[in-house]
């Protein structure tokens, strides 16, 4: 039986269509997924992300422990900042991609994907055995909403206590601060998964409905609408952001996925997977994740073969017609020799080859 977020009844009242995602009953869309997509690009969208995990890591060796458990260098991250990282297994395969927030010198919040939340929490507990650090899974008691789009800051200011206005306007990308929104204590992060400016709001479950309703009310004059997972997926693909289970998994390593810079080989600590990943940086991967732009009208879909001269040279991981750009876009793993932008390939669309061109990602970049 899929779990329900604290906002499930609100989604029902708004007429959402639901889907099972990561073991959760989540809103797929409320009306038109295209309208939701365009509204995030032009104004703002409100997302329920309460299916995501939240794992608190505390203790004198919390930073040292995370440097061992994750591939990134979390110990050098200043308080109030966030870092995108990966947790890999001993073979270098990606268990999950996640964001870690440093809340204090000895206090970190790790946010894994919904489908991997239990796995990541368990893995972190196991890896913490030799460190003076405590791993506490707070996923069941924490709700998460996101306000994404060019009007996001204005909406948050409408919700905020006057004394917190400057904290919001001065908050940089990949940073977090504790503020009061709608009279509720919130960990506010300037992060997101849409390619737009935006914020993610961490609150206790008991405050979720209050914050959601306040966001809808505050956003009414700024064009905000609730948005589901369909728009979230099309937005993240346009922004070239990987989705675990599509672009990332145990059978992929960070260098194949174009995430080599996330792996810190400068940090002195050993980390899980280092002995495998370090040599890969020198040799380079046999395949690479690339962006594809369709020159025709038909879209590639996950699982379709990328072909050259009738021979399969890769596999599409995500694809759709881009609502913003007006042409098909896709992410795919291809032989490294074919990863150069400008390379012409085809995608086998159910027996019919369609032309695509390798392009740099992201496909879409917001105006700064």
Rosetta blueprint (number, residue, H / E / L):
1 X L
2 X L
3 X E
4 X E
5 X L
6 X L
7 X L
8 X H
9 X H
10 X H
11 X H
12 X H
13 X H
14 X L
15 X L
16 X L
17 X E
18 X E
19 X E
20 X E
21 X E
22 X L
23 X L
24 X E
25 X E
26 X E
27 X E
28 X E
29 X E
30 X L
31 X L
32 X L
33 X H
34 X H
35 X H
36 X H
37 X H
38 X H
39 X H
40 X H
41 X H
42 X H
43 X L
44 X E
45 X E
46 X E
47 X E
48 X E
49 X L
50 X L
51 X L
52 X L
53 X L
54 X L
55 X E
56 X E
57 X E
58 X E
59 X L
60 X L
61 X L
62 X H
63 X H
64 X H
65 X H
66 X H
67 X H
68 X H
69 X H
70 X L
71 X L
72 X L
73 X L
74 X L
75 X L
76 X L
77 X L
78 X L
79 X L
80 X L
81 X E
82 X E
83 X E
84 X E
85 X E
86 X E
87 X E
88 X E
89 X L
90 X L
91 X L
92 X L
93 X L
94 X E
95 X E
96 X E
97 X E
98 X E
99 X E
100 X E
101 X E
102 X E
103 X E
104 X E
105 X L
106 X L
107 X E
108 X E
109 X E
110 X E
111 X E
112 X L
113 X L
114 X H
115 X H
116 X H
117 X H
118 X H
119 X H
120 X H
121 X H
122 X H
123 X H
124 X H
125 X H
126 X H
127 X H
128 X H
129 X H
130 X H
131 X L
132 X L
133 X L
134 X E
135 X E
136 X E
137 X E
138 X L
139 X H
140 X H
141 X H
142 X E
143 X E
144 X E
145 X E
146 X E
147 X E
148 X E
149 X L
150 X L
151 X L
152 X H
153 X H
154 X H
155 X H
156 X H
157 X H
158 X H
159 X H
160 X E
161 X L
162 X H
163 X H
164 X H
165 X H
166 X H
167 X H
168 X H
169 X H
170 X L
171 X L
172 X L
173 X L
174 X L
175 X E
176 X E
177 X E
178 X E
179 X E
180 X E
181 X E
182 X L
183 X L
184 X E
185 X E
186 X E
187 X E
188 X E
189 X E
190 X L
191 X L
192 X L
193 X L
194 X L
195 X L
196 X L
197 X L
198 X E
199 X E
200 X E
201 X E
202 X E
203 X E
204 X E
205 X H
206 X H
207 X H
208 X H
209 X H
210 X H
211 X H
212 X H
213 X H
214 X H
215 X H
216 X H
217 X H
218 X H
219 X H
220 X H
221 X H
222 X H
223 X L
224 X E
225 X E
226 X E
227 X L
228 X L
229 X H
230 X H
231 X H
232 X H
233 X H
234 X H
235 X H
236 X H
237 X H
238 X H
239 X L
240 X L
241 X L
242 X L
243 X L
244 X E
245 X L
246 X L
247 X L
248 X E
249 X L
250 X L
251 X L
252 X L
253 X L
254 X L
255 X L
256 X L
257 X L
258 X L
259 X L
260 X H
261 X H
262 X H
263 X L
264 X L
265 X L
266 X L
267 X L
268 X L
269 X L
270 X L
271 X L
272 X L
273 X L
274 X H
275 X H
276 X H
277 X H
278 X H
279 X H
280 X H
281 X H
282 X H
283 X H
284 X L
285 X L
286 X L
287 X E
288 X E
289 X E
290 X E
291 X E
292 X E
293 X E
294 X E
295 X L
296 X L
297 X L
298 X L
299 X L
300 X L
301 X L
302 X L
303 X L
304 X L
305 X E
306 X E
307 X E
308 X E
309 X L
310 X L
311 X E
312 X E
313 X E
314 X E
315 X E
316 X E
317 X E
318 X E
319 X E
320 X E
321 X E
322 X L
323 X L
324 X L
325 X L
326 X L
327 X L
328 X E
329 X E
330 X E
331 X E
332 X E
333 X E
334 X E
335 X E
336 X H
337 X H
338 X H
339 X L
340 X L
341 X L
342 X L
343 X L
344 X E
345 X E
346 X E
347 X E
348 X E
349 X E
350 X L
351 X L
352 X E
353 X E
354 X E
355 X E
356 X E
357 X E
358 X E
359 X E
360 X L
361 X L
362 X L
363 X L
364 X L
365 X L
366 X L
367 X L
368 X L
